[in-house]
Amino acid sequence: MEEMQADVVVVAAGLSGLAAAVAAAEGGAQVICLEKSSNTGGAANMGMGPAAAGSPVQKAAMIEVTPGELFRRHMFYTHYQVDPRLVRAYYFKSGDTIAWLQDMGVEFHSVRPAFRARERTRAYADGEYTWHVVQPEDGSEPGPRAATTMTKRLTERAQELGVEFIFECPATGLETDDNGAVVGVFAQRTSGEEVHIAAGSVIVATGGFGNNAKMIKERIGFEWGKDLFSFAIPGMDGDGINMCHKVGAGHTPVTMEAMYQLPDNMNHFYIEGAFRQPCYWCDQTGERFMPEDEIYNTTFVGNAINNLPGKVAYAIFDAKMLKRWKKYGPDIVSHIHPHDLYEGFEDQWNQDLADGYEPIAQADTLEELAEKIGIDPEGLVANVAEYNDMCAAGHDELFEKEREFMMPLEKGPFYVCKQYIGAYGTLGGVLINHKMEVLTDDHKKIDNLYCVGTDACTIYGDSYNYCIPGNTMGFCLNSGRIAGENAAAQLFDY
């Protein structure tokens, strides 16, 4: 067995692990970072940027969103079902963390909300200007994966500070002494060689278990590939959560950042984006289930789909709507999907139909459309007729959808797309305090052990806080940074 030693060992080099490694090294610690894959960044490489309050970027744009304001709004949103000290620690660190990243060379394209809600929904759904979207280093317009530039800068800073990265070498367990304190980590190289690292502190940052269908079924109840089509990032298998629990870490409820998406959505991005419009959304019976102009709060829609028959929804538009969007652009503009959404739609649509892509169908009549996709034909025809009458009257008597989006379904061909529950990954599992120290179920501290990022993110209650966009990435960054600082400070407290 190979023997090594470090002041701080960081388990995994995703966003929270990178932040922890840099912060600990800046505090004077000798740091080793273990990573299962061959590169850094993890799921953060798919994202666009973190949330923050009181940052230099916000101040330069004359946007006044204070940490206290976000703390209060967050706690009201969760009905105080989450740890207020943990939430406060994150938000009050977040503005300075943006400056910290800027000092490393990270540039931010803008600060923005995920969406702006109509006045009648703002008390529940309106996005704050907290999303710090990273400027890609090639100067392009930000989109998915923009945050890769940020993870690169963090990696470079860690290397500059002497952090030793050991790739393709996942941690396999934690070592404890007779008093239960964590004193080291076991790992294994791809060659099979085992590694033991004696450590002053260990920071676990393995990113949850979004790639572990068995754990998702056991802990959350979804069956991946049947009623859940979430992002399954290779390597996020619950390793860190399990190893923490084996040494006595407390358990927390585990949730997912509910949203909605298609199977294999990244390979059908024009299709997914085209249907994220306030057209006609229904369940298997043909009944509408929410005002469609609220579909951009993906958390709320994911929650709604979870309560529908078969846990599936259907979005439908007609030829007239498609013609309108091709000419004037979408009714609701996405920050995420391609800017040429409807120019590229038909090519991908026709190819997906030819390939037999299961979630979509096209037909000249509503009855035929319903038969093809699994909606009750009589129910769909009756409910669409009721909806079309409301469109003609200019008022949604059922859900009060905004008048400007009340467009009838009347001209074939009709297009339909199934909408399944999706998620970015899992949230929670390991009990921590506001210092990111791991606690037992009795809320006793396990010495020398920290857990950060989505392995320990329990700040949302039952629903991700979409009102504060960039939130999970923000929590990962700041929890990692706080843990790294505390682990380094611990070295010099004795």
One Martini backbone bead per residue (centre of mass of N, CA, C, O) as a GRO file, in nm:
protein
  494
    1MET     BB    1   0.095   0.037   0.023
    2GLU     BB    2   0.054   0.364  -0.026
    3GLU     BB    3   0.215   0.638   0.137
    4MET     BB    4   0.071   0.939   0.277
    5GLN     BB    5   0.063   1.309   0.332
    6ALA     BB    6  -0.163   1.559   0.489
    7ASP     BB    7  -0.343   1.817   0.604
    8VAL     BB    8  -0.541   1.805   0.344
    9VAL     BB    9  -0.820   1.619   0.222
   10VAL     BB   10  -0.979   1.607  -0.094
   11VAL     BB   11  -1.289   1.464  -0.204
   12ALA     BB   12  -1.287   1.583  -0.490
   13ALA     BB   13  -1.291   1.808  -0.810
   14GLY     BB   14  -1.511   1.989  -0.795
   15LEU     BB   15  -1.631   2.280  -0.703
   16SER     BB   16  -1.614   2.234  -0.393
   17GLY     BB   17  -1.330   2.106  -0.396
   18LEU     BB   18  -1.177   2.340  -0.522
   19ALA     BB   19  -1.249   2.553  -0.311
   20ALA     BB   20  -1.126   2.397  -0.074
   21ALA     BB   21  -0.835   2.370  -0.178
   22VAL     BB   22  -0.772   2.669  -0.210
   23ALA     BB   23  -0.842   2.767   0.076
   24ALA     BB   24  -0.646   2.582   0.229
   25ALA     BB   25  -0.387   2.676   0.083
   26GLU     BB   26  -0.417   2.978   0.160
   27GLY     BB   27  -0.397   2.879   0.479
   28GLY     BB   28  -0.124   2.672   0.462
   29ALA     BB   29  -0.194   2.405   0.340
   30GLN     BB   30  -0.146   2.075   0.266
   31VAL     BB   31  -0.278   1.943  -0.046
   32ILE     BB   32  -0.497   1.675  -0.133
   33CYS     BB   33  -0.662   1.564  -0.443
   34LEU     BB   34  -0.918   1.351  -0.512
   35GLU     BB   35  -1.001   1.182  -0.836
   36LYS     BB   36  -1.189   0.977  -1.037
   37SER     BB   37  -1.123   1.128  -1.272
   38SER     BB   38  -0.931   1.317  -1.530
   39ASN     BB   39  -1.079   1.577  -1.408
   40THR     BB   40  -1.218   1.880  -1.344
   41GLY     BB   41  -1.557   2.008  -1.209
   42GLY     BB   42  -1.776   1.833  -1.300
   43ALA     BB   43  -2.098   1.950  -1.308
   44ALA     BB   44  -2.006   2.252  -1.344
   45ASN     BB   45  -1.938   2.222  -1.657
   46MET     BB   46  -2.259   2.260  -1.728
   47GLY     BB   47  -2.279   2.541  -1.630
   48MET     BB   48  -2.295   2.917  -1.563
   49GLY     BB   49  -2.345   3.000  -1.244
   50PRO     BB   50  -2.354   3.176  -0.948
   51ALA     BB   51  -2.470   3.276  -0.654
   52ALA     BB   52  -2.516   3.619  -0.516
   53ALA     BB   53  -2.443   3.876  -0.260
   54GLY     BB   54  -2.276   4.173  -0.278
   55SER     BB   55  -2.124   4.210  -0.538
   56PRO     BB   56  -1.930   4.368  -0.770
   57VAL     BB   57  -2.122   4.314  -1.006
   58GLN     BB   58  -2.376   4.434  -0.881
   59LYS     BB   59  -2.267   4.716  -0.811
   60ALA     BB   60  -2.193   4.794  -1.108
   61ALA     BB   61  -2.518   4.746  -1.183
   62MET     BB   62  -2.703   4.858  -0.951
   63ILE     BB   63  -2.747   4.599  -0.760
   64GLU     BB   64  -2.955   4.543  -0.466
   65VAL     BB   65  -2.845   4.248  -0.308
   66THR     BB   66  -2.864   4.118  -0.005
   67PRO     BB   67  -2.792   3.880   0.220
   68GLY     BB   68  -3.036   3.932   0.405
   69GLU     BB   69  -3.252   3.915   0.187
   70LEU     BB   70  -3.193   3.623   0.101
   71PHE     BB   71  -3.228   3.492   0.371
   72ARG     BB   72  -3.525   3.566   0.414
   73ARG     BB   73  -3.639   3.450   0.152
   74HIS     BB   74  -3.543   3.162   0.194
   75MET     BB   75  -3.685   3.105   0.467
   76PHE     BB   76  -3.970   3.156   0.365
   77TYR     BB   77  -3.971   2.941   0.140
   78THR     BB   78  -3.900   2.700   0.366
   79HIS     BB   79  -4.038   2.753   0.647
   80TYR     BB   80  -3.797   2.687   0.840
   81GLN     BB   81  -3.676   2.377   0.751
   82VAL     BB   82  -3.387   2.499   0.786
   83ASP     BB   83  -3.065   2.595   0.843
   84PRO     BB   84  -2.994   2.920   0.923
   85ARG     BB   85  -2.680   2.917   0.957
   86LEU     BB   86  -2.614   2.792   0.684
   87VAL     BB   87  -2.753   2.999   0.505
   88ARG     BB   88  -2.601   3.246   0.612
   89ALA     BB   89  -2.312   3.162   0.551
   90TYR     BB   90  -2.347   3.157   0.246
   91TYR     BB   91  -2.456   3.448   0.177
   92PHE     BB   92  -2.228   3.611   0.342
   93LYS     BB   93  -1.999   3.491   0.139
   94SER     BB   94  -2.075   3.530  -0.172
   95GLY     BB   95  -1.965   3.810  -0.258
   96ASP     BB   96  -1.662   3.754  -0.193
   97THR     BB   97  -1.635   3.510  -0.388
   98ILE     BB   98  -1.644   3.672  -0.646
   99ALA     BB   99  -1.385   3.832  -0.590
  100TRP     BB  100  -1.207   3.582  -0.564
  101LEU     BB  101  -1.247   3.494  -0.860
  102GLN     BB  102  -1.149   3.752  -0.998
  103ASP     BB  103  -0.853   3.723  -0.887
  104MET     BB  104  -0.826   3.455  -1.083
  105GLY     BB  105  -0.984   3.554  -1.371
  106VAL     BB  106  -1.281   3.571  -1.346
  107GLU     BB  107  -1.548   3.631  -1.566
  108PHE     BB  108  -1.852   3.827  -1.597
  109HIS     BB  109  -2.115   3.886  -1.802
  110SER     BB  110  -2.353   3.865  -1.576
  111VAL     BB  111  -2.651   3.961  -1.395
  112ARG     BB  112  -2.936   3.739  -1.332
  113PRO     BB  113  -3.226   3.604  -1.389
  114ALA     BB  114  -3.404   3.330  -1.487
  115PHE     BB  115  -3.669   3.509  -1.446
  116ARG     BB  116  -3.979   3.690  -1.514
  117ALA     BB  117  -4.257   3.752  -1.352
  118ARG     BB  118  -4.560   3.805  -1.302
  119GLU     BB  119  -4.715   3.992  -1.074
  120ARG     BB  120  -4.904   3.755  -0.955
  121THR     BB  121  -4.619   3.567  -0.894
  122ARG     BB  122  -4.384   3.712  -0.730
  123ALA     BB  123  -4.413   3.599  -0.436
  124TYR     BB  124  -4.308   3.296  -0.558
  125ALA     BB  125  -4.118   3.329  -0.856
  126ASP     BB  126  -3.925   3.557  -0.862
  127GLY     BB  127  -3.624   3.654  -0.987
  128GLU     BB  128  -3.325   3.728  -0.887
  129TYR     BB  129  -3.012   3.913  -0.909
  130THR     BB  130  -2.779   3.634  -0.879
  131TRP     BB  131  -2.675   3.534  -1.158
  132HIS     BB  132  -2.337   3.451  -1.230
  133VAL     BB  133  -2.233   3.471  -1.543
  134VAL     BB  134  -1.999   3.326  -1.723
  135GLN     BB  135  -1.728   3.410  -1.919
  136PRO     BB  136  -1.611   3.288  -2.178
  137GLU     BB  137  -1.283   3.271  -2.299
  138ASP     BB  138  -1.386   3.306  -2.616
  139GLY     BB  139  -1.632   3.535  -2.600
  140SER     BB  140  -1.891   3.404  -2.588
  141GLU     BB  141  -2.199   3.327  -2.544
  142PRO     BB  142  -2.363   3.220  -2.291
  143GLY     BB  143  -2.402   2.879  -2.173
  144PRO     BB  144  -2.371   2.583  -2.156
  145ARG     BB  145  -2.051   2.552  -1.988
  146ALA     BB  146  -1.939   2.831  -1.892
  147ALA     BB  147  -1.812   2.732  -1.606
  148THR     BB  148  -1.544   2.607  -1.704
  149THR     BB  149  -1.371   2.858  -1.667
  150MET     BB  150  -1.385   2.856  -1.357
  151THR     BB  151  -1.261   2.573  -1.304
  152LYS     BB  152  -0.991   2.642  -1.435
  153ARG     BB  153  -0.903   2.871  -1.244
  154LEU     BB  154  -0.910   2.698  -0.988
  155THR     BB  155  -0.703   2.491  -1.078
  156GLU     BB  156  -0.469   2.688  -1.124
  157ARG     BB  157  -0.461   2.794  -0.835
  158ALA     BB  158  -0.404   2.528  -0.696
  159GLN     BB  159  -0.136   2.468  -0.842
  160GLU     BB  160   0.008   2.730  -0.751
  161LEU     BB  161  -0.029   2.630  -0.433
  162GLY     BB  162   0.036   2.297  -0.442
  163VAL     BB  163  -0.178   2.117  -0.526
  164GLU     BB  164  -0.245   1.766  -0.524
  165PHE     BB  165  -0.339   1.576  -0.793
  166ILE     BB  166  -0.533   1.263  -0.804
  167PHE     BB  167  -0.614   1.078  -1.060
  168GLU     BB  168  -0.790   0.802  -1.082
  169CYS     BB  169  -0.849   0.818  -0.737
  170PRO     BB  170  -1.062   0.699  -0.537
  171ALA     BB  171  -1.220   0.703  -0.263
  172THR     BB  172  -1.302   0.430  -0.008
  173GLY     BB  173  -1.225   0.569   0.280
  174LEU     BB  174  -1.219   0.620   0.631
  175GLU     BB  175  -1.010   0.717   0.899
  176THR     BB  176  -1.000   0.623   1.244
  177ASP     BB  177  -0.984   0.658   1.571
  178ASP     BB  178  -1.064   0.576   1.897
  179ASN     BB  179  -1.247   0.862   1.902
  180GLY     BB  180  -1.359   0.908   1.586
  181ALA     BB  181  -1.150   1.049   1.438
  182VAL     BB  182  -1.029   1.179   1.151
  183VAL     BB  183  -0.698   1.058   0.989
  184GLY     BB  184  -0.795   0.948   0.697
  185VAL     BB  185  -0.741   0.794   0.364
  186PHE     BB  186  -0.875   0.580   0.121
  187ALA     BB  187  -0.747   0.446  -0.193
  188GLN     BB  188  -0.763   0.387  -0.568
  189ARG     BB  189  -0.613   0.293  -0.833
  190THR     BB  190  -0.641   0.173  -1.154
  191SER     BB  191  -0.421  -0.055  -1.090
  192GLY     BB  192  -0.511  -0.128  -0.766
  193GLU     BB  193  -0.363   0.050  -0.591
  194GLU     BB  194  -0.324   0.134  -0.271
  195VAL     BB  195  -0.413   0.421  -0.061
  196HIS     BB  196  -0.262   0.613   0.208
  197ILE     BB  197  -0.381   0.912   0.389
  198ALA     BB  198  -0.264   1.116   0.608
  199ALA     BB  199  -0.475   1.345   0.811
  200GLY     BB  200  -0.597   1.632   0.957
  201SER     BB  201  -0.813   1.664   0.717
  202VAL     BB  202  -1.147   1.611   0.571
  203ILE     BB  203  -1.305   1.671   0.245
  204VAL     BB  204  -1.625   1.612   0.127
  205ALA     BB  205  -1.700   1.624  -0.258
  206THR     BB  206  -1.892   1.403  -0.456
  207GLY     BB  207  -2.199   1.497  -0.563
  208GLY     BB  208  -2.358   1.259  -0.492
  209PHE     BB  209  -2.623   1.020  -0.667
  210GLY     BB  210  -2.713   1.070  -0.982
  211ASN     BB  211  -2.566   0.777  -1.092
  212ASN     BB  212  -2.757   0.607  -0.878
  213ALA     BB  213  -3.032   0.424  -0.919
  214LYS     BB  214  -3.053   0.264  -0.656
  215MET     BB  215  -3.042   0.505  -0.456
  216ILE     BB  216  -3.280   0.660  -0.573
  217LYS     BB  217  -3.490   0.445  -0.513
  218GLU     BB  218  -3.431   0.414  -0.202
  219ARG     BB  219  -3.428   0.738  -0.117
  220ILE     BB  220  -3.672   0.865  -0.331
  221GLY     BB  221  -3.845   0.662  -0.559
  222PHE     BB  222  -3.719   0.668  -0.829
  223GLU     BB  223  -3.718   0.552  -1.177
  224TRP     BB  224  -3.481   0.524  -1.387
  225GLY     BB  225  -3.627   0.554  -1.716
  226LYS     BB  226  -3.941   0.607  -1.628
  227ASP     BB  227  -3.989   0.875  -1.402
  228LEU     BB  228  -3.675   0.951  -1.466
  229PHE     BB  229  -3.462   1.225  -1.629
  230SER     BB  230  -3.164   1.272  -1.528
  231PHE     BB  231  -2.866   1.370  -1.451
  232ALA     BB  232  -2.577   1.142  -1.515
  233ILE     BB  233  -2.288   1.174  -1.363
  234PRO     BB  234  -2.005   1.045  -1.376
  235GLY     BB  235  -1.922   0.936  -1.033
  236MET     BB  236  -2.210   0.997  -0.897
  237ASP     BB  237  -2.248   0.738  -0.638
  238GLY     BB  238  -2.218   0.807  -0.311
  239ASP     BB  239  -1.939   0.780  -0.172
  240GLY     BB  240  -1.930   1.008   0.045
  241ILE     BB  241  -2.184   0.941   0.199
  242ASN     BB  242  -2.108   0.651   0.278
  243MET     BB  243  -1.836   0.713   0.425
  244CYS     BB  244  -1.961   0.893   0.641
  245HIS     BB  245  -2.166   0.690   0.762
  246LYS     BB  246  -1.944   0.476   0.852
  247VAL     BB  247  -1.838   0.712   1.076
  248GLY     BB  248  -2.133   0.852   1.190
  249ALA     BB  249  -2.296   1.015   1.016
  250GLY     BB  250  -2.554   1.195   0.961
  251HIS     BB  251  -2.889   1.213   0.853
  252THR     BB  252  -3.066   1.320   0.561
  253PRO     BB  253  -3.262   1.429   0.354
  254VAL     BB  254  -3.334   1.348   0.008
  255THR     BB  255  -3.314   1.530  -0.292
  256MET     BB  256  -3.425   1.699  -0.591
  257GLU     BB  257  -3.388   1.909  -0.868
  258ALA     BB  258  -3.660   1.977  -0.990
  259MET     BB  259  -3.787   1.913  -1.321
  260TYR     BB  260  -3.783   1.913  -1.686
  261GLN     BB  261  -3.745   1.646  -1.940
  262LEU     BB  262  -3.574   1.461  -2.167
  263PRO     BB  263  -3.456   1.207  -2.304
  264ASP     BB  264  -3.157   1.282  -2.393
  265ASN     BB  265  -3.161   1.607  -2.417
  266MET     BB  266  -2.879   1.700  -2.544
  267ASN     BB  267  -2.971   1.544  -2.829
  268HIS     BB  268  -3.266   1.738  -2.806
  269PHE     BB  269  -3.256   2.063  -2.777
  270TYR     BB  270  -3.458   2.180  -2.983
  271ILE     BB  271  -3.701   2.034  -2.877
  272GLU     BB  272  -3.706   2.121  -2.586
  273GLY     BB  273  -3.711   2.430  -2.637
  274ALA     BB  274  -3.971   2.450  -2.818
  275PHE     BB  275  -4.166   2.344  -2.562
  276ARG     BB  276  -4.089   2.605  -2.379
  277GLN     BB  277  -4.407   2.696  -2.393
  278PRO     BB  278  -4.735   2.859  -2.372
  279CYS     BB  279  -4.926   2.638  -2.458
  280TYR     BB  280  -5.034   2.303  -2.431
  281TRP     BB  281  -5.090   2.149  -2.114
  282CYS     BB  282  -5.101   1.798  -2.013
  283ASP     BB  283  -5.237   1.500  -1.943
  284GLN     BB  284  -5.358   1.181  -2.005
  285THR     BB  285  -5.664   1.312  -2.015
  286GLY     BB  286  -5.619   1.629  -2.133
  287GLU     BB  287  -5.565   1.797  -1.887
  288ARG     BB  288  -5.499   2.067  -1.739
  289PHE     BB  289  -5.252   2.180  -1.457
  290MET     BB  290  -5.157   2.475  -1.555
  291PRO     BB  291  -5.021   2.772  -1.614
  292GLU     BB  292  -4.815   2.803  -1.894
  293ASP     BB  293  -4.667   3.083  -1.801
  294GLU     BB  294  -4.503   2.897  -1.556
  295ILE     BB  295  -4.278   2.695  -1.687
  296TYR     BB  296  -3.999   2.843  -1.597
  297ASN     BB  297  -4.058   2.702  -1.329
  298THR     BB  298  -3.921   2.401  -1.308
  299THR     BB  299  -3.990   2.313  -1.022
  300PHE     BB  300  -4.298   2.338  -1.034
  301VAL     BB  301  -4.335   2.144  -1.273
  302GLY     BB  302  -4.204   1.897  -1.148
  303ASN     BB  303  -4.403   1.879  -0.915
  304ALA     BB  304  -4.656   1.843  -1.090
  305ILE     BB  305  -4.572   1.584  -1.245
  306ASN     BB  306  -4.545   1.406  -0.983
  307ASN     BB  307  -4.889   1.430  -0.966
  308LEU     BB  308  -4.936   1.271  -1.218
  309PRO     BB  309  -5.029   1.052  -1.429
  310GLY     BB  310  -4.735   0.871  -1.468
  311LYS     BB  311  -4.539   1.113  -1.453
  312VAL     BB  312  -4.671   1.289  -1.708
  313ALA     BB  313  -4.646   1.521  -1.975
  314TYR     BB  314  -4.796   1.749  -2.230
  315ALA     BB  315  -4.685   1.923  -2.518
  316ILE     BB  316  -4.879   2.150  -2.737
  317PHE     BB  317  -4.870   2.235  -3.088
  318ASP     BB  318  -4.912   2.421  -3.382
  319ALA     BB  319  -4.861   2.554  -3.691
  320LYS     BB  320  -4.924   2.846  -3.609
  321MET     BB  321  -4.721   2.871  -3.378
  322LEU     BB  322  -4.467   2.798  -3.534
  323LYS     BB  323  -4.484   3.032  -3.732
  324ARG     BB  324  -4.464   3.256  -3.520
  325TRP     BB  325  -4.185   3.173  -3.396
  326LYS     BB  326  -4.022   3.190  -3.662
  327LYS     BB  327  -4.080   3.502  -3.701
  328TYR     BB  328  -4.070   3.623  -3.372
  329GLY     BB  329  -4.021   3.417  -3.177
  330PRO     BB  330  -4.039   3.345  -2.868
  331ASP     BB  331  -4.234   3.409  -2.593
  332ILE     BB  332  -4.004   3.259  -2.430
  333VAL     BB  333  -3.685   3.321  -2.327
  334SER     BB  334  -3.386   3.149  -2.333
  335HIS     BB  335  -3.062   3.110  -2.184
  336ILE     BB  336  -2.997   2.798  -2.288
  337HIS     BB  337  -3.099   2.777  -2.558
  338PRO     BB  338  -3.091   2.816  -2.870
  339HIS     BB  339  -3.113   3.100  -3.076
  340ASP     BB  340  -3.205   2.899  -3.333
  341LEU     BB  341  -3.449   2.719  -3.255
  342TYR     BB  342  -3.656   2.736  -3.516
  343GLU     BB  343  -3.450   2.689  -3.743
  344GLY     BB  344  -3.365   2.389  -3.612
  345PHE     BB  345  -3.621   2.218  -3.556
  346GLU     BB  346  -3.713   2.055  -3.814
  347ASP     BB  347  -3.464   1.884  -3.856
  348GLN     BB  348  -3.477   1.739  -3.583
  349TRP     BB  349  -3.765   1.641  -3.590
  350ASN     BB  350  -3.747   1.463  -3.845
  351GLN     BB  351  -3.519   1.286  -3.738
  352ASP     BB  352  -3.663   1.183  -3.480
  353LEU     BB  353  -3.898   1.052  -3.624
  354ALA     BB  354  -3.725   0.857  -3.800
  355ASP     BB  355  -3.586   0.730  -3.528
  356GLY     BB  356  -3.814   0.693  -3.299
  357TYR     BB  357  -3.864   0.908  -3.087
  358GLU     BB  358  -4.075   0.857  -2.825
  359PRO     BB  359  -4.170   1.161  -2.704
  360ILE     BB  360  -4.283   1.201  -3.002
  361ALA     BB  361  -4.539   1.369  -3.216
  362GLN     BB  362  -4.743   1.363  -3.525
  363ALA     BB  363  -5.051   1.529  -3.650
  364ASP     BB  364  -5.359   1.633  -3.807
  365THR     BB  365  -5.497   1.533  -3.541
  366LEU     BB  366  -5.587   1.499  -3.216
  367GLU     BB  367  -5.668   1.203  -3.213
  368GLU     BB  368  -5.407   1.095  -3.341
  369LEU     BB  369  -5.211   1.215  -3.139
  370ALA     BB  370  -5.318   1.068  -2.889
  371GLU     BB  371  -5.270   0.779  -2.990
  372LYS     BB  372  -4.956   0.804  -3.029
  373ILE     BB  373  -4.886   0.919  -2.708
  374GLY     BB  374  -5.119   0.848  -2.466
  375ILE     BB  375  -5.389   1.000  -2.491
  376ASP     BB  376  -5.705   1.075  -2.435
  377PRO     BB  377  -5.898   1.159  -2.694
  378GLU     BB  378  -6.161   1.269  -2.568
  379GLY     BB  379  -6.026   1.446  -2.355
  380LEU     BB  380  -5.865   1.627  -2.544
  381VAL     BB  381  -6.092   1.740  -2.721
  382ALA     BB  382  -6.262   1.863  -2.490
  383ASN     BB  383  -6.038   2.046  -2.361
  384VAL     BB  384  -5.963   2.206  -2.614
  385ALA     BB  385  -6.240   2.328  -2.664
  386GLU     BB  386  -6.248   2.484  -2.399
  387TYR     BB  387  -5.988   2.643  -2.451
  388ASN     BB  388  -6.069   2.779  -2.720
  389ASP     BB  389  -6.302   2.939  -2.596
  390MET     BB  390  -6.120   3.104  -2.407
  391CYS     BB  391  -5.951   3.232  -2.628
  392ALA     BB  392  -6.188   3.382  -2.765
  393ALA     BB  393  -6.256   3.541  -2.488
  394GLY     BB  394  -5.970   3.616  -2.335
  395HIS     BB  395  -6.008   3.386  -2.092
  396ASP     BB  396  -5.888   3.201  -1.814
  397GLU     BB  397  -6.103   3.031  -1.606
  398LEU     BB  398  -5.906   2.828  -1.466
  399PHE     BB  399  -5.581   2.980  -1.445
  400GLU     BB  400  -5.512   3.269  -1.559
  401LYS     BB  401  -5.382   3.304  -1.813
  402GLU     BB  402  -5.236   3.500  -2.011
  403ARG     BB  403  -5.373   3.649  -2.283
  404GLU     BB  404  -5.123   3.651  -2.486
  405PHE     BB  405  -5.114   3.310  -2.455
  406MET     BB  406  -5.404   3.263  -2.592
  407MET     BB  407  -5.367   2.991  -2.801
  408PRO     BB  408  -5.506   2.798  -3.019
  409LEU     BB  409  -5.595   2.465  -3.113
  410GLU     BB  410  -5.646   2.428  -3.489
  411LYS     BB  411  -5.374   2.365  -3.673
  412GLY     BB  412  -5.248   2.157  -3.879
  413PRO     BB  413  -5.008   2.028  -3.753
  414PHE     BB  414  -4.941   1.842  -3.462
  415TYR     BB  415  -4.741   1.883  -3.162
  416VAL     BB  416  -4.564   1.650  -2.941
  417CYS     BB  417  -4.436   1.632  -2.590
  418LYS     BB  418  -4.290   1.476  -2.351
  419GLN     BB  419  -4.283   1.528  -1.984
  420TYR     BB  420  -4.038   1.478  -1.751
  421ILE     BB  421  -3.875   1.415  -1.484
  422GLY     BB  422  -3.612   1.608  -1.355
  423ALA     BB  423  -3.250   1.655  -1.277
  424TYR     BB  424  -2.928   1.743  -1.164
  425GLY     BB  425  -2.953   1.604  -0.871
  426THR     BB  426  -2.855   1.556  -0.556
  427LEU     BB  427  -2.966   1.641  -0.207
  428GLY     BB  428  -2.792   1.534   0.036
  429GLY     BB  429  -2.719   1.314   0.360
  430VAL     BB  430  -2.525   1.506   0.529
  431LEU     BB  431  -2.457   1.621   0.841
  432ILE     BB  432  -2.427   1.973   0.916
  433ASN     BB  433  -2.286   2.274   0.977
  434HIS     BB  434  -2.185   2.610   0.931
  435LYS     BB  435  -1.872   2.483   0.908
  436MET     BB  436  -1.894   2.189   0.764
  437GLU     BB  437  -1.931   1.998   0.989
  438VAL     BB  438  -1.964   1.682   1.090
  439LEU     BB  439  -2.249   1.507   1.210
  440THR     BB  440  -2.437   1.341   1.404
  441ASP     BB  441  -2.753   1.247   1.491
  442ASP     BB  442  -2.672   1.404   1.780
  443HIS     BB  443  -2.493   1.658   1.705
  444LYS     BB  444  -2.199   1.553   1.687
  445LYS     BB  445  -1.878   1.599   1.632
  446ILE     BB  446  -1.654   1.507   1.376
  447ASP     BB  447  -1.341   1.503   1.375
  448ASN     BB  448  -1.192   1.633   1.076
  449LEU     BB  449  -1.487   1.657   0.931
  450TYR     BB  450  -1.605   1.740   0.604
  451CYS     BB  451  -1.897   1.867   0.416
  452VAL     BB  452  -1.988   1.935   0.069
  453GLY     BB  453  -2.219   2.033  -0.121
  454THR     BB  454  -2.447   1.793  -0.231
  455ASP     BB  455  -2.391   1.599   0.012
  456ALA     BB  456  -2.505   1.867   0.215
  457CYS     BB  457  -2.760   1.994   0.069
  458THR     BB  458  -3.030   2.128   0.296
  459ILE     BB  459  -3.163   2.434   0.203
  460TYR     BB  460  -3.469   2.366   0.049
  461GLY     BB  461  -3.623   2.131   0.126
  462ASP     BB  462  -3.873   2.031  -0.113
  463SER     BB  463  -3.760   2.291  -0.292
  464TYR     BB  464  -3.607   2.448  -0.513
  465ASN     BB  465  -3.469   2.783  -0.530
  466TYR     BB  466  -3.561   2.963  -0.812
  467CYS     BB  467  -3.550   3.265  -0.705
  468ILE     BB  468  -3.224   3.184  -0.672
  469PRO     BB  469  -3.016   3.179  -0.903
  470GLY     BB  470  -2.735   2.963  -0.864
  471ASN     BB  471  -2.751   2.807  -0.588
  472THR     BB  472  -2.590   2.541  -0.596
  473MET     BB  473  -2.326   2.663  -0.693
  474GLY     BB  474  -2.303   2.856  -0.455
  475PHE     BB  475  -2.292   2.644  -0.232
  476CYS     BB  476  -2.047   2.492  -0.327
  477LEU     BB  477  -1.843   2.718  -0.316
  478ASN     BB  478  -1.893   2.817  -0.014
  479SER     BB  479  -1.866   2.552   0.138
  480GLY     BB  480  -1.580   2.493   0.041
  481ARG     BB  481  -1.443   2.749   0.142
  482ILE     BB  482  -1.518   2.722   0.441
  483ALA     BB  483  -1.385   2.447   0.489
  484GLY     BB  484  -1.097   2.522   0.405
  485GLU     BB  485  -1.054   2.741   0.615
  486ASN     BB  486  -1.112   2.564   0.868
  487ALA     BB  487  -0.902   2.343   0.820
  488ALA     BB  488  -0.657   2.531   0.827
  489ALA     BB  489  -0.706   2.665   1.106
  490GLN     BB  490  -0.690   2.398   1.273
  491LEU     BB  491  -0.377   2.357   1.250
  492PHE     BB  492  -0.327   2.640   1.441
  493ASP     BB  493  -0.496   2.567   1.724
  494TYR     BB  494  -0.265   2.380   1.880
   0.00000   0.00000   0.00000
